[in-house]
Each structure stands twice: as structure tokens, then as C-alpha cells.
């Protein structure tokens, strides 16, 4: 089924190394999982852009952002567009405003910050997987 990939383009996550790592991760997801469709949403404090990709499509990434961090616009967009994803993967440092309500689909947070350093930013729902960008 369709998947959603949330791409954190906030100022704290917008350096070239992090953006290249994010592009590599989402490209690998497309290659290895082969979702029916992959909906990509670029978001800092607002939704900065979206893409809809077929599994065989070669993406041309266009991340935009650089502002604060709010994850809610991506979840709101999924609901507004009527997308019923099998899951959402959100790559981020998790330093931002999170949705209050858990969505009706599983969420995997690919965190660029170790879970023990997240404190109050640790998400209230979903699973967190740490992605060490230094390796």
C-alpha cells in the first residue's frame, strides 16, 4: 500500500549532510520496500512541499525549509488529502511540536538524535529508531 515519508527540513536538520542522508534513506525505502506509492512531505514549521512517487520512479529531491519544527502539518496533510498509508516514516531530530493524537497508522521516527538525549521531545506514539549520521 501507500507510505508517507516525512522529511524534516527545519533549520536544525537542514545542513547538507543531513539532507543527503535523508535522501539516501528515502531512496533506500523506495528500492527495498517498493511501496504502491510513496508520498513525501517536506516540512519545517509549515508544509513546504510534497511529492508522490511510484516505486520505479527516480526521484529528484527538492527539499525546502530552514525554519522552526512542527510535525503536525504532515499529519494534517495526510488526513486532508485522504491518504490511508500503511505507515509513516518521519526522519527528524525530533526537536519540534508533535501531534497530540496518535494517527490510525503506524509511525516510525528515524531520529538523528539518540533517544536518551530527547528528554521531553521523545514522541508520545510510534517507534523511535536512532540513525547515527556519524557512521
C-alpha positions as CSV (number, residue, x, y, z in Angstrom):
1,X,0.0,0.0,0.0
2,X,1.0,3.7,0.1
3,X,3.5,5.0,2.5
4,X,4.3,8.5,3.7
5,X,7.8,9.9,4.4
6,X,8.0,13.0,6.5
7,X,11.2,14.9,5.7
8,X,12.3,17.4,8.4
9,X,13.6,20.5,6.7
10,X,13.8,22.7,9.8
11,X,16.9,24.8,10.5
12,X,18.3,22.3,13.0
13,X,18.0,19.5,10.4
14,X,18.7,21.3,7.1
15,X,22.5,21.0,6.7
16,X,23.8,19.3,3.6
17,X,25.0,16.2,5.4
18,X,21.6,15.6,7.0
19,X,19.7,16.3,3.8
20,X,21.9,13.9,1.8
21,X,21.4,11.2,4.5
22,X,17.6,11.8,4.3
23,X,17.6,11.5,0.5
24,X,19.6,8.2,0.8
25,X,17.2,6.8,3.4
26,X,14.1,7.6,1.4
27,X,15.7,6.3,-1.8
28,X,16.6,3.0,0.0
29,X,13.0,2.7,1.3
30,X,11.7,3.0,-2.3
31,X,14.2,0.5,-3.6
32,X,13.8,-2.1,-0.8
33,X,10.2,-1.8,0.2
34,X,8.6,-0.9,-3.2
35,X,5.5,0.8,-1.8
36,X,2.5,1.2,-4.1
37,X,3.0,4.9,-3.8
38,X,5.4,7.0,-1.7
39,X,4.1,10.4,-0.5
40,X,7.0,12.6,0.5
41,X,6.3,15.7,2.6
42,X,8.9,18.4,3.2
43,X,8.2,20.3,6.4
44,X,9.8,22.7,8.8
45,X,7.2,24.7,10.8
46,X,4.9,24.5,7.8
47,X,4.4,22.1,4.9
48,X,7.0,23.2,2.4
49,X,6.1,20.8,-0.5
50,X,5.0,17.3,-1.4
51,X,5.8,14.7,-3.9
52,X,4.1,11.5,-5.0
53,X,6.4,8.8,-6.3
54,X,5.8,5.4,-8.0
55,X,8.2,2.6,-6.9
56,X,10.2,2.7,-10.2
57,X,10.5,6.5,-10.4
58,X,13.9,8.1,-10.0
59,X,13.2,11.0,-7.6
60,X,14.6,14.5,-8.0
61,X,14.6,15.8,-4.4
62,X,13.5,19.3,-3.8
63,X,13.7,19.9,0.0
64,X,12.8,23.4,1.1
65,X,12.7,24.9,4.6
66,X,15.1,26.1,7.2
67,X,12.6,27.4,9.8
68,X,11.3,26.0,13.1
69,X,9.9,22.5,13.6
70,X,6.3,21.3,13.7
71,X,5.4,17.8,12.8
72,X,1.6,18.4,12.8
73,X,1.4,19.8,9.2
74,X,2.5,16.5,7.7
75,X,-0.1,14.5,9.7
76,X,-2.8,17.1,8.9
77,X,-1.9,16.9,5.2
78,X,-2.2,13.1,5.2
79,X,-5.7,13.5,6.7
80,X,-6.8,16.3,4.5
81,X,-5.7,14.5,1.3
82,X,-7.4,11.3,2.4
83,X,-4.2,9.3,2.2
84,X,-4.6,6.0,4.0
85,X,-0.9,4.9,4.4
86,X,0.2,1.6,5.7
87,X,2.7,3.6,7.7
88,X,4.6,6.9,8.0
89,X,8.3,7.2,8.4
90,X,9.5,10.6,9.6
91,X,13.2,11.4,9.5
92,X,14.0,14.2,12.0
93,X,16.0,15.2,15.1
94,X,12.6,15.2,16.9
95,X,13.1,18.7,18.4
96,X,9.7,20.1,17.5
97,X,6.0,20.2,18.1
98,X,4.3,16.9,17.9
99,X,0.7,15.9,17.2
100,X,-1.4,15.4,20.3
101,X,-3.4,12.5,18.9
102,X,-2.0,9.2,17.5
103,X,-2.9,8.6,13.9
104,X,-4.7,5.4,12.8
105,X,-1.5,4.1,11.1
106,X,1.9,3.1,12.5
107,X,4.6,5.8,12.7
108,X,8.4,5.2,12.7
109,X,10.5,8.1,13.8
110,X,14.0,7.9,12.3
111,X,15.8,10.1,14.8
112,X,19.2,11.7,14.2
113,X,19.5,12.2,18.0
114,X,20.0,9.3,20.4
115,X,16.8,8.5,22.3
116,X,18.5,9.1,25.7
117,X,19.1,12.8,24.6
118,X,15.5,13.5,23.6
119,X,14.0,14.1,27.0
120,X,10.6,15.8,26.7
121,X,10.9,15.6,22.9
122,X,10.6,11.8,23.0
123,X,7.4,11.1,20.9
124,X,4.2,10.0,22.6
125,X,3.4,7.5,20.0
126,X,5.2,5.4,17.3
127,X,8.6,3.7,17.4
128,X,11.9,5.5,17.5
129,X,15.0,4.2,15.7
130,X,18.2,6.1,16.1
131,X,20.1,6.8,12.8
132,X,23.7,7.7,13.6
133,X,24.8,10.1,10.8
134,X,28.4,10.0,12.0
135,X,28.9,6.4,10.9
